[in-house]
Amino acid sequence: MAAAHDSALFALRSDEEFALADLLEQLQRKLSAVRLNLYRRIDSGRRPDSGPTAEGIADRTLADPAWVRQRIRLAETLAGRLTDTGFALGEGAISEEHAWVIHVTMDNLRKSLPVSEYDRAQAMMLEWAQEMDPDALRQAGKALVQTLNRTDDDDDLLRTQRRNRYLHLRDLDDGSVGLSGRLDPACAAAVGAALDPLAAPRPAEDGIPDPRTTGQRYHDALGEVCERVMAAGDLPDSGGTPTQVSLTLPLENLLGLAGHHPDCPRGHAERDEHGRYGGIADAMRHAAAGGGTGGREGPARGGHSSRDDCPICATFSLHLPPGITGTGLVLPKKVCDRLTCGSAFLRAVIMDPEYVPLTAGRGSRTIPAALRAAVIARDKMCTFPGCHRPASWSDVHHLTHWKDGGEHSLQNCILACSVHHDFLHYENWLARIGDAGIVEWRPPCAWGDRPWRTNRIRTAHDPYAAYAAAAA
């Protein structure tokens, strides 16, 4: 081990390097077992006022809260039905990744499986874990589950299918969204019946075949089904407002202008008497008179180029994102044009030249639709530090409660997902809007003197933040 901390590491022979790697792996496995036991002890001994264990550990270690929750769940299982797996991990025979795969595999087995078969399945997984890497073990586990879940009891099979159902959306590198899941038979039948008619090939009037692939047709059918349902208004409310696509649009892009960033010297020099940028005001007057809104760069401002005279615009080639949905998706201009063309399921928020959304006043107890859209435009997602849940999964929380005189205003409202909304009401967390206009959170006093923190993910996912950073 001493060789791993000084230059002697580079003097090791090849066989010694492999021996050291094997030793470190054994130590890592044993340390993983110790950490799992520690997490379980912390969770079992926490005080009622100390908040969730995973969030407490994540706050101090900066680990992913979801990863911590998985480890707590794994630790509980290893101390229960999978004690043999826990022992193997503690002895260094398997890794923590192997243990997690065994945990997931055994959890997918039908609940009516006899104890003897369950124990035999665990023994088989442990034997394979010492011969396979985690991914190969996962594939072997899937085959084992399919074999052992076969039964003549249809009710038991249905319970297993219902327990294993899921649907996931994930952001992809190219800006699109991946869809994966497992549907139970009833849901699959409903989805198929809804999509099949809309996914049928649609030849052109001149007989040219539909150029879309089967996958593309089903993709378009899924979007059309969702649009039709939202337009019909049959969905439950989301956050107190009708379920719609929330879209934030800068005024420049709505008018077909490229626009400057908030602190652009050209923009400050060309405001009209109402505080609007000259180019935008001219475009608004021109549009009101029945004219167009200019080309992609819009009308010239003060007779100069809209970009070349600004060093920031010229250096960074800043073009405003055409539109951002409540889930954080950046939509190309053509998509925005399509959505804003009479879509009954769209709620748009227009950002003024300072990128400040509209606000609303104190009226009824429920959140006005315009105010919720404005809060989404500012906060983008749940504001809890480290939370990645989108605005569509979040509630609007009043910093000063409505019943205590709190107004329906942008300065009194923040976004918080249902889990972290409960933190404010039941776990004694505190939230405020800081001097920079960004929501800040602080843990309960029982955690000690902890600092106010913001959600860095929100800043990273905010395309408008680039303009503030460039101008700073």
ABEGO torsion letter per residue (X at the ends): XAAAABAAAAABBAAAAAAAAAAAAAAAAAAAAAAAAAAAAAAAABBAAAEBAAAAAAAAAGBBAAAAAAAAAAAAAAABAAAAAAAAAAAGABBAAAAAAAAAAAAABBAABBAAAAAAAAAAAAAAAAABBAAAAAAAAAAAAAAAABBABAAAAAAAAAAABBBBBBBBAAGBBBBBEBBBAAAAAAAAAAAAAAABBBBBAAGBBBABBAAAAAAAAAAAAAAAAAAAGABBBBGGBBBBBBBBBBAAAAAGBAEBBAABAAAAAABBAAGBBAAAAAAAAAAAAGBBAEBAAEBBBGGBBAAAABAAAAAAGBBBBABBBAAGBBBBAAAAAAAABGBAABBBBBBBAAGBBBBBBBBBABBBAAAAAAAAAAAGBBABBGBABBAAABBBBBABBAAAGBBBBAAABBBBBAAAAAAAAAAGBBBBBBAAGBBBBBBBAAAEBBBBBBBAAAAAABAAAAAAAAAX
